[in-house]
Amino acid sequence: MTFSIVARSADGESWGVAVASKFLAVGSAVPAAVAGVGAIATQASANVAYKGLALSHLDDGATAAVALQRLLEEDEGRDHRQVGIVDVDGNAASHTGEACLDWAGSVIGDGYAIQGNILTGSEVVEAMEAAWLDSSPEAPLAHRLLEALTAGDAAGGDSRGRQAAALLVVKDEAGYDGLDDIAVDLRVDDHPDPVTELARLLALSDLYLTASTEEEKVPVTAELLEELEGLARAGGHRDFAAWVGTENYEMRVAADSSWIDVRILEIIRDTEADITEADI
């Protein structure tokens, strides 16, 4: 009822899972990951206890294959399970139980495990693997995972239809204000086109929750600061800093207002233009 990819980034700093299914809130059941440890997807007749158990085994030094073997040995329902694991070193392992409903199967490679059940056919995981291998190793892991998921969805995906999708990526100190390892944690719980919606949410996550590159930073001169202050006040804000905080653009504007992201500059100018037109 689900197709997923579990992977480690080429630089060995991020681990993640992308998953889609005709199953409500699939992101609450399937994916789990811890930076510096590994990632897992548990699906089919999902044993959600696998998540904590697998990560514990990996944290104790087990490889993905050994962790998987331990999970299956301890589970009488193993024939109904499907699971993919990638460990800290990028070793991958996947299991599809004999009782999983067709089409069910998986592929693994260096740094990734792709699996699915109740799919339209093997073309789903094949398309996902091709998309993963064709994507740039230097690209952010979340984007590579989403590319693979999108390819699987386009190839047919879940034979029962679409409902939910999720994307989870971890990296040391990548969370909000650097206080945890959650780089991306996005879920589409019930939607007619969940993978497309997930892509929209990832674009917003990139805007709000990732830092600007040097190329995106526009130096704020005295003249530009005067303009920004005026635009913010025209929009009903106390000042420019208040506008930044209200709109949650802290990652895209310097704390001392010495630079502003080029996209945020466009946004505040467009916002004022819209306000001006509305007043005419």
C-alpha positions in Angstrom: 0.0 0.0 0.0 3.1 2.2 0.1 6.3 3.1 -1.8 9.3 4.7 -0.2 13.0 5.5 -0.5 15.4 5.5 2.5 18.8 7.0 1.8 21.9 8.7 3.0 23.4 11.8 1.3 26.6 11.4 -0.8 28.5 13.5 1.8 27.5 11.2 4.6 25.9 14.0 6.7 22.2 13.5 6.1 19.7 10.6 6.3 16.1 10.6 5.2 12.9 8.9 4.0 10.3 9.9 1.4 7.1 7.9 1.3 3.7 8.0 -0.4 0.6 5.8 0.0 -3.1 5.4 -0.3 -3.1 5.5 3.5 -4.1 8.4 5.8 -1.2 10.2 7.4 1.4 7.8 6.2 4.1 10.0 7.6 3.0 9.2 11.1 3.7 5.5 10.6 6.4 4.8 8.1 9.5 7.0 8.5 12.1 7.4 11.2 15.6 8.7 11.2 18.4 10.0 13.6 21.4 11.9 12.4 24.6 10.0 12.7 22.7 6.7 13.1 20.5 6.0 10.1 17.0 5.8 8.7 14.2 3.3 8.3 10.8 2.9 6.5 8.4 0.3 7.9 5.4 -0.5 5.8 2.9 -3.0 4.4 1.5 -4.4 7.6 3.7 -1.9 9.3 5.3 -2.8 12.6 5.9 0.7 14.0 8.0 -0.7 16.8 10.6 -1.4 14.1 11.5 2.3 14.0 12.8 2.6 17.6 14.2 -1.0 17.6 16.1 -0.5 14.3 17.6 2.9 15.3 18.6 1.4 18.6 20.4 -1.5 16.9 22.1 0.9 14.5 23.1 3.2 17.3 24.7 0.2 19.0 26.9 -0.3 15.9 24.8 -2.8 13.9 24.9 -2.6 10.1 21.6 -2.1 8.2 21.6 -5.9 7.3 22.2 -7.0 10.9 19.6 -4.6 12.2 17.1 -5.9 9.7 17.9 -9.5 10.6 17.3 -8.8 14.3 14.0 -7.2 13.6 12.8 -10.1 11.5 14.0 -12.8 13.9 12.0 -11.2 16.7 8.8 -10.7 14.7 6.3 -13.5 14.0 4.6 -11.3 11.5 7.7 -10.9 9.4 6.0 -12.3 6.3 3.5 -9.4 6.3 6.2 -6.7 6.7 8.1 -4.6 4.4 11.1 -2.5 5.6 14.0 -0.5 4.3 17.0 0.6 6.3 20.2 2.6 5.6 22.9 2.8 8.3 25.4 5.5 9.3 27.9 4.3 6.6 25.3 4.2 3.8 24.9 0.4 3.8 21.3 -0.5 2.8 19.0 -3.5 3.4 15.4 -4.2 2.5 12.9 -6.9 3.2 9.6 -7.8 1.5 7.6 -10.5 3.3 6.1 -13.4 1.3 2.6 -12.4 2.4 2.8 -8.8 1.1 0.3 -8.0 -1.6 1.3 -7.7 -5.2 3.1 -6.0 -6.7 5.6 -5.9 -3.9 9.4 -5.7 -4.0 12.5 -3.6 -3.5 15.9 -2.6 -4.9 18.9 -1.5 -2.9 22.2 0.1 -3.8 25.0 2.2 -2.3 23.3 4.5 0.2 19.7 3.7 -0.7 16.8 1.3 -0.2 13.6 1.5 -2.3 10.6 -0.6 -1.6 6.9 -0.8 -2.3 3.8 -3.0 -2.0 0.4 -3.0 -3.7 2.0 -1.1 -6.5 1.0 -0.9 -10.2 4.1 -2.9 -10.9 7.9 -3.2 -10.7 8.2 -0.1 -12.9 7.5 2.1 -9.8 10.6 1.1 -7.9 12.6 1.0 -11.1 11.6 4.6 -11.9 12.5 5.7 -8.4 15.9 4.1 -8.6 16.6 5.7 -12.0 15.6 9.1 -10.7 17.8 8.7 -7.6 20.8 7.7 -9.6 20.2 10.5 -12.1 19.9 13.2 -9.5 23.0 15.2 -8.5 24.8 13.8 -5.5 25.5 17.4 -4.5 21.8 18.3 -4.3 20.2 18.5 -0.9 19.0 15.1 0.2 15.4 16.2 0.6 15.3 17.2 -3.1 16.8 13.9 -4.3 14.4 11.9 -2.2 11.5 14.0 -3.6 12.7 13.5 -7.1 12.7 9.7 -6.6 9.2 9.8 -5.0 7.8 11.9 -7.8 9.2 9.4 -10.4 7.5 6.5 -8.6 4.2 8.4 -8.4 4.4 9.2 -12.1 5.2 5.6 -12.9 1.9 4.4 -11.3 2.6 4.4 -7.6 0.1 2.8 -5.3 -2.4 0.8 -7.3 -5.3 1.9 -5.1 -4.7 5.6 -5.7 -3.2 8.5 -3.9 -3.8 10.0 -0.4 -0.7 10.9 1.7 3.0 11.5 1.4 5.8 12.5 3.8 9.4 13.6 3.7 11.8 13.3 6.7 15.5 14.4 6.6 17.9 14.6 9.5 21.4 16.2 9.9 23.3 17.2 13.0 22.2 20.6 14.2 20.1 21.2 11.1 16.9 21.8 13.1 15.3 25.1 14.0 17.9 27.4 15.5 20.3 24.4 15.4 18.8 22.8 18.4 17.9 19.4 17.0 18.6 17.3 13.9 15.4 17.7 12.0 16.3 19.3 8.7 13.0 18.6 7.0 9.8 17.1 8.4 6.9 17.6 6.1 3.6 15.6 5.9 0.6 15.7 3.6 -1.9 13.6 5.4 -5.0 13.6 3.1 -4.8 15.1 -0.4 -5.8 14.1 -4.0 -2.3 14.8 -5.2 0.0 14.4 -2.2 3.4 14.2 -3.9 2.8 17.4 -5.7 1.6 19.1 -2.5 4.7 17.8 -0.8 6.9 19.5 -3.4 5.0 22.8 -2.7 5.7 22.4 1.0 9.4 21.6 0.4 9.7 24.9 -1.5 8.2 26.8 1.4 10.5 24.9 3.8 13.5 25.9 1.8 12.3 29.6 1.9 11.5 29.8 5.5 13.8 27.3 7.2 17.1 27.3 5.2 19.8 29.9 5.3 20.5 32.2 2.4 23.6 31.6 0.3 26.1 34.3 -0.2 24.8 34.8 -3.8 21.3 35.4 -2.5 22.3 38.1 0.0 21.7 41.7 -1.0 23.7 44.3 1.1 21.4 46.7 2.8 22.6 50.3 2.2 21.2 53.2 4.1 19.0 54.0 1.1 17.6 50.5 0.9 17.1 50.3 4.7 15.0 53.5 4.5 13.0 51.9 1.7 12.5 48.7 3.8 11.4 50.7 6.8 8.9 52.6 4.8 7.5 49.5 3.1 7.1 47.8 6.5 5.3 50.7 8.1 3.1 51.1 5.0 2.0 47.5 5.6 1.0 48.3 9.2 4.2 47.1 11.0 6.1 48.9 13.6 9.3 48.7 11.6 11.2 46.5 9.2 12.5 44.2 12.0 8.9 43.7 13.2 7.9 42.7 9.6 10.6 40.2 9.4 9.6 38.6 12.7 5.9 38.6 11.9 6.4 37.0 8.5 9.0 34.4 9.8 11.8 35.5 7.6 14.5 35.4 10.2 16.6 32.9 8.3 16.6 35.2 5.2 17.4 38.6 6.8 20.5 39.4 8.8 19.8 40.0 12.5 21.4 43.4 12.2 19.7 44.1 8.8 23.0 44.3 7.0 21.7 42.1 4.2 18.4 40.8 2.9 17.7 37.7 0.8 16.9 38.7 -2.8 13.6 36.8 -2.7 12.5 38.5 0.5 13.3 41.8 -1.0 11.0 40.9 -3.9 8.3 39.8 -1.5 8.2 43.0 0.6 8.2 45.1 -2.6 5.5 43.1 -4.2 3.4 43.2 -0.9 3.6 47.0 -0.9 2.7 47.1 -4.5 -0.4 45.0 -3.9 -1.4 47.2 -1.0 -1.0 50.3 -3.1 -3.1 48.9 -5.9 -5.8 47.9 -3.4 -5.9 51.5 -2.2 -6.4 52.9 -5.7 
